[in-house]
Amino acid sequence: MNMNMTPDSRARLITAQQTVQTVLLIIVSVVGTWIALYRVPWRVSGDPCLVAAAATAVVVACLWLTRWGGLRAVSLERSLLAGFLVAMPLVYVARYLFASSGRAANWLWIEVLGTTIFVALAVLGMKRSPWFLAIGMVAHGLGWDMWHYRSSTYIPDWYVMACLAVDLTFGAHVAARVPAYQRASRTETAN
């Protein structure tokens, strides 16, 4: 942020950022609700895709709670989203183990490699810059999800499309929240 800004212009910028963040969180909520109500074939089972869909609803609720919780909650939100970025590729590994007959064993190693990449992005998102979280979310959607669409025998297409929608909206949300994450990090470092 430009240090030559007046207090009024700084306040207007922060208010504008908060408005954009809230609008994106509303979009995340709408997308999550639409997916939960219309795309997820709910049934009682231990299917990792269904567990992930339910967990996404919990994460969205937690995002609303952290939104109202001040700077400490902003740090918690960043950690929550880093955990979500780690969990996303683990759903693919779990679903492979849950549904695969073992005939495509090379896919397991691909899933493990993908998990390693997204874990690294989550760690970088916590240790270096929150931009790595945004990049990881979007990359998971555009790269990982789309790569699995209609090419994987163990990941249902409904899940791939739902995960893509969630990843892109979460990625946009994280990108909009970067200034808040940076402010929280500076405040924690100063204390």
C-alpha positions in Angstrom: 0.0 0.0 0.0 1.3 3.5 -0.9 2.5 5.2 2.3 1.6 8.6 0.8 -2.1 7.8 1.0 -4.2 9.9 3.3 -6.1 8.1 6.2 -9.4 8.7 4.3 -8.1 7.2 1.1 -6.6 4.3 3.0 -10.0 3.7 4.7 -11.8 3.8 1.4 -9.4 1.3 -0.1 -9.8 -1.1 2.9 -13.6 -0.7 2.7 -13.6 -1.4 -1.1 -11.4 -4.5 -0.4 -13.7 -5.7 2.3 -16.7 -5.2 -0.1 -15.0 -7.3 -2.8 -14.1 -9.9 -0.2 -17.7 -10.2 1.1 -19.1 -10.4 -2.5 -16.7 -13.2 -3.3 -17.6 -15.0 -0.1 -21.2 -14.7 -1.0 -20.4 -16.2 -4.4 -18.4 -19.0 -2.7 -21.5 -19.7 -0.5 -23.9 -19.7 -3.5 -21.6 -22.0 -5.5 -21.2 -24.3 -2.5 -24.9 -24.4 -1.9 -25.8 -25.0 -5.5 -23.3 -27.9 -5.7 -24.5 -29.4 -2.4 -28.1 -29.2 -3.4 -28.0 -30.0 -7.1 -24.8 -31.7 -8.1 -23.9 -34.0 -5.2 -25.6 -37.4 -5.4 -26.1 -37.7 -1.6 -26.3 -41.2 -0.1 -25.0 -42.8 3.0 -21.5 -44.1 2.3 -17.9 -43.6 3.0 -17.2 -42.2 -0.4 -14.4 -39.7 -0.1 -16.1 -37.4 -2.7 -19.2 -37.2 -0.5 -17.2 -36.5 2.6 -15.3 -33.8 0.7 -18.6 -32.2 -0.4 -19.8 -32.1 3.2 -16.4 -30.8 4.4 -16.6 -28.0 1.8 -19.9 -26.8 3.4 -18.2 -26.7 6.8 -15.2 -24.7 5.4 -17.6 -22.2 3.8 -19.4 -21.8 7.2 -16.0 -21.3 8.9 -15.0 -18.7 6.3 -18.1 -16.7 7.4 -17.2 -17.1 11.0 -13.6 -16.0 10.5 -14.8 -13.1 8.4 -16.3 -11.5 11.6 -13.5 -12.5 13.9 -10.8 -9.8 13.5 -7.1 -10.2 12.8 -6.6 -13.4 14.8 -9.4 -15.0 12.8 -7.8 -13.9 9.5 -4.7 -16.0 10.4 -7.0 -18.9 11.3 -8.8 -18.5 7.9 -5.5 -18.6 6.1 -4.5 -21.8 7.9 -7.9 -23.3 7.2 -7.6 -22.6 3.5 -4.0 -24.0 3.5 -5.5 -27.2 5.1 -8.2 -27.2 2.4 -5.6 -27.0 -0.3 -3.8 -29.9 1.2 -7.0 -31.9 1.6 -8.2 -31.4 -2.0 -5.7 -33.7 -3.7 -5.9 -36.2 -0.8 -9.6 -36.7 -1.8 -8.3 -38.0 -5.2 -5.9 -40.4 -3.5 -8.6 -41.6 -1.1 -11.1 -42.0 -3.9 -8.5 -44.1 -5.9 -8.1 -46.4 -2.9 -11.9 -46.4 -2.3 -13.0 -47.1 -5.8 -10.2 -48.4 -7.9 -9.8 -52.1 -8.7 -6.0 -51.6 -8.7 -5.8 -52.0 -12.5 -4.5 -48.5 -13.0 -1.8 -48.5 -10.3 0.2 -45.8 -12.1 -2.7 -43.4 -11.3 -2.0 -43.8 -7.6 1.6 -42.5 -8.1 0.2 -39.6 -10.2 -2.2 -38.7 -7.4 0.6 -38.9 -4.8 2.8 -36.6 -7.0 -0.1 -34.1 -7.3 -0.6 -34.2 -3.6 3.1 -33.3 -3.1 2.8 -30.3 -5.4 -0.4 -29.0 -3.7 1.1 -29.5 -0.2 4.1 -27.5 -1.3 1.9 -24.7 -2.5 0.0 -24.7 0.8 3.2 -24.6 2.8 4.5 -21.7 0.6 1.1 -20.0 1.1 1.6 -20.1 4.9 5.4 -19.4 5.0 6.0 -17.1 2.1 3.0 -15.5 0.5 -0.8 -16.1 0.5 -0.7 -15.8 -3.3 0.6 -19.4 -3.3 -2.7 -20.4 -1.8 -4.7 -18.6 -4.5 -2.5 -20.0 -7.2 -2.8 -23.5 -5.7 -6.6 -23.4 -5.5 -6.9 -22.2 -9.1 -4.2 -24.6 -10.4 -6.0 -27.5 -8.7 -9.2 -26.5 -10.5 -7.9 -25.7 -13.9 -5.1 -28.3 -13.9 -5.9 -31.2 -11.7 -9.7 -31.3 -11.8 -9.9 -30.6 -15.6 -7.2 -33.2 -16.2 -9.4 -35.9 -14.4 -12.6 -34.9 -16.2 -13.7 -37.9 -18.3 -10.3 -39.5 -18.1 -10.3 -41.0 -14.6 -12.2 -44.2 -13.9 -12.3 -43.6 -10.1 -13.3 -39.9 -9.9 -16.9 -39.2 -10.8 -17.4 -36.4 -13.3 -19.9 -34.7 -11.0 -17.1 -34.4 -8.4 -14.6 -33.0 -10.9 -17.0 -30.3 -12.0 -18.1 -29.5 -8.4 -14.4 -29.3 -7.3 -13.5 -27.1 -10.2 -16.3 -24.6 -9.3 -15.2 -24.6 -5.6 -11.5 -24.3 -6.5 -12.0 -21.3 -8.7 -14.3 -19.5 -6.3 -12.1 -20.2 -3.3 -9.1 -19.1 -5.4 -10.8 -15.8 -6.2 -11.7 -15.4 -2.5 -8.2 -16.1 -1.4 -6.8 -13.6 -3.9 -9.2 -10.9 -2.6 -8.2 -11.7 0.9 -4.4 -11.4 0.3 -4.3 -7.8 1.7 -6.0 -9.0 4.9 -3.7 -11.9 5.3 -0.7 -9.6 4.8 -2.0 -7.1 7.3 -2.5 -10.0 9.8 1.0 -11.3 9.2 2.6 -7.8 9.7 0.6 -7.4 12.9 1.7 -10.8 14.3 5.3 -10.1 13.4 5.1 -6.7 15.1 3.8 -8.2 18.4 
